[in-house]
Amino acid sequence: MAAGLYIHIPFCRSRCIYCDFYSTTRLARIEPFLAALHREIGLSNDSFWHNQHFATLYLGGGTPSLLSPEHISTLLSVLFDTFTFDSNVEISMEANPGALFMQNVPGYKKAGVNRLTIGVQSFEDNELKFLQRIHSSADALAALRAARRAAFDSLGMDLIFGIPGQSLASWQHTLATAVRERPEHISLYGLTYEQSTPLWSRYERGEVSKCEEELEREMFLAGIGLLKEAGYEHYEISNFALPGFRSKHNQKYWDSSPFLGLGPSAHSFDGVKRWWNVDDLTVYTKILFDGERPIEDEEDLGLLERIEELVLLGLRRKEGMSLVEWEELTGVVAAQFIDLLQHRFGAVDRGEGFFFSPAANVLTHYKNRLCLTQQGLLLYNTICENIFSLVNKELVNDWRDRKNKF
């Protein structure tokens, strides 16, 4: 199974109110960071990763577009000299419209980036201001069009719904504007309130009210309907793509492929264990210049963790979770599992994932996989929690009892 490679670029011009990813505004530290990153690349080429073929490379952050095309070109050269990549490798880079110099866009393409994801979030300036984004709607449109002029034929766009003060009409305007620009990939994310963010602090002080749940539900369904009508495939809860333009890198996370993460706070997975780097640029840099890898901690995945990941990651995708893998992990045959689910959730349909169930069922059984229906998408967390309760109370204990008899 081909692997994925993620590079965390931890620099931003300013912090968005909702973001809990690790970043710093100390842009003067870009050069020392890159020197440390090049060291980490060399130290990470152990026997496991040396034998991997990487099908995807993702430059995320933070704001990778704060790096110059020359920075990106040098970084890609170091990576390609160190690891083995497929000939048709997907090389993605995130860009913030407020930190994307238009003259740099062709340089990123020339450096080797073949997929650009632009963090638009909204085409309403008042909503961008609330989110403390540093760009305007006009800036976002200019960035998208500059990418097209530079011959990027795979563009992604991120949008946020559920913003305080956002109406269904303003969200529909954002969606319509996005579709007119025709990016190959669109991600729709509901605004989340993470405890380490300024947004959470404002919410706790009563300065911000969350979007009403019913309105947020309407926004999500409006996005599904409009994008499907425009020819986008809904292939993961938050992700839509024109035919042939799914994010190959993100699918590495969802199908449990191995992936290597480099940079402060980046996570890695080799199929058995996970580990993650320190989330402090100063500490990260010091450790690497001392000749060590900047790993903060690691964990081996036990049986319960593997089952939970199968459910959590599988049900996010249109294809759903593999019932073959479920049987291998739990020892419980698919038919018995489906029967248990029907006692919890009612009838299980027989259509493909994410289809609209005329009977309003939330689960569907399709090609030996368990999937959510469109109605089930709205209950993803609840469904996963209920399946976990089955796992903990009935299935795994029964499996262990039977296993101990042999």
Rosetta blueprint (number, residue, H / E / L):
1 M L
2 A L
3 A E
4 G E
5 L E
6 Y E
7 I E
8 H E
9 I E
10 P L
11 F E
12 C L
13 R L
14 S L
15 R L
16 C L
17 I L
18 Y L
19 C L
20 D L
21 F L
22 Y L
23 S L
24 T E
25 T L
26 R L
27 L H
28 A H
29 R H
30 I H
31 E H
32 P H
33 F H
34 L H
35 A H
36 A H
37 L H
38 H H
39 R H
40 E H
41 I H
42 G H
43 L H
44 S L
45 N L
46 D L
47 S H
48 F H
49 W H
50 H H
51 N L
52 Q L
53 H E
54 F E
55 A E
56 T E
57 L E
58 Y E
59 L E
60 G E
61 G E
62 G L
63 T L
64 P H
65 S H
66 L H
67 L L
68 S L
69 P H
70 E H
71 H H
72 I H
73 S H
74 T H
75 L H
76 L H
77 S H
78 V H
79 L H
80 F H
81 D H
82 T H
83 F L
84 T E
85 F E
86 D E
87 S E
88 N E
89 V E
90 E E
91 I E
92 S E
93 M E
94 E E
95 A E
96 N L
97 P H
98 G H
99 A H
100 L L
101 F L
102 M H
103 Q H
104 N H
105 V H
106 P H
107 G H
108 Y H
109 K H
110 K H
111 A H
112 G L
113 V L
114 N L
115 R E
116 L E
117 T E
118 I E
119 G E
120 V E
121 Q E
122 S L
123 F L
124 E L
125 D H
126 N H
127 E H
128 L H
129 K H
130 F H
131 L L
132 Q L
133 R L
134 I L
135 H L
136 S L
137 S H
138 A H
139 D H
140 A H
141 L H
142 A H
143 A H
144 L H
145 R H
146 A H
147 A H
148 R H
149 R H
150 A L
151 A L
152 F L
153 D L
154 S L
155 L E
156 G E
157 M E
158 D E
159 L E
160 I E
161 F E
162 G L
163 I L
164 P L
165 G L
166 Q L
167 S L
168 L H
169 A H
170 S H
171 W H
172 Q H
173 H H
174 T H
175 L H
176 A H
177 T H
178 A H
179 V H
180 R H
181 E H
182 R L
183 P L
184 E L
185 H E
186 I E
187 S E
188 L E
189 Y E
190 G E
191 L L
192 T L
193 Y L
194 E L
195 Q L
196 S L
197 T L
198 P H
199 L H
200 W H
201 S H
202 R H
203 Y H
204 E H
205 R L
206 G L
207 E L
208 V L
209 S L
210 K L
211 C L
212 E L
213 E H
214 E H
215 L H
216 E H
217 R H
218 E H
219 M H
220 F H
221 L H
222 A H
223 G H
224 I H
225 G H
226 L H
227 L H
228 K H
229 E H
230 A L
231 G L
232 Y L
233 E E
234 H E
235 Y E
236 E E
237 I L
238 S L
239 N E
240 F E
241 A E
242 L L
243 P L
244 G L
245 F L
246 R L
247 S L
248 K H
249 H H
250 N H
251 Q H
252 K H
253 Y H
254 W H
255 D L
256 S L
257 S L
258 P L
259 F E
260 L E
261 G E
262 L E
263 G L
264 P L
265 S L
266 A L
267 H E
268 S E
269 F E
270 D L
271 G L
272 V L
273 K E
274 R E
275 W E
276 W E
277 N E
278 V L
279 D L
280 D L
281 L H
282 T H
283 V H
284 Y H
285 T H
286 K H
287 I H
288 L H
289 F H
290 D L
291 G L
292 E L
293 R L
294 P L
295 I E
296 E E
297 D E
298 E E
299 E E
300 D E
301 L L
302 G L
303 L H
304 L H
305 E H
306 R H
307 I H
308 E H
309 E H
310 L H
311 V H
312 L H
313 L H
314 G H
315 L L
316 R L
317 R E
318 K L
319 E L
320 G L
321 M E
322 S E
323 L H
324 V H
325 E H
326 W H
327 E H
328 E H
329 L H
330 T H
331 G L
332 V L
333 V L
334 A H
335 A H
336 Q H
337 F H
338 I H
339 D H
340 L H
341 L H
342 Q H
343 H H
344 R H
345 F H
346 G L
347 A L
348 V L
349 D E
350 R L
351 G L
352 E L
353 G L
354 F L
355 F L
356 F L
357 S L
358 P L
359 A L
360 A L
361 N L
362 V L
363 L E
364 T E
365 H E
366 Y E
367 K L
368 N L
369 R E
370 L E
371 C E
372 L E
373 T L
374 Q H
375 Q H
376 G H
377 L H
378 L L
379 L L
380 Y H
381 N H
382 T H
383 I H
384 C H
385 E H
386 N H
387 I H
388 F H
389 S H
390 L H
391 V H
392 N H
393 K H
394 E H
395 L H
396 V H
397 N H
398 D H
399 W H
400 R H
401 D H
402 R H
403 K H
404 N L
405 K L
406 F L
